[in-house]
Amino acid sequence: MPALLLTERDTPKGRIVAVCDADVLGEHFEREDASLTVDPDFYNGERADEQRVVESLTRCTTANLVGARAVGLAIEHGLVEEENVLEFDGTRHAQLVWM
């Protein structure tokens, strides 16, 4: 099971969280209408356990998640709906926005 990488940034508009599976960091993925790069400048954070990731997602304003484990965790905890998940070359991506 890949490690989870968590980054939290506080901005004037709220907290931005990025979570990815460690094994997709630095990778580039394609689909018909778009591409996704898991840029280390944005996603490379500290290793975090599932509880810390879920707590961070519940406190953020927006979040970007990449990888089967990261996205699956958000779905499991009711933070992201399955039908809103995108697939890029078999890799899962979701965004979360609290309003």
Summary of the structure (lengths in Angstrom):
residues: 99
radius of gyration: 12.4
end to end distance: 32.0
largest distance: 35.1
contacts: 302
relative contact order: 0.24
helix: 29%
strand: 42%
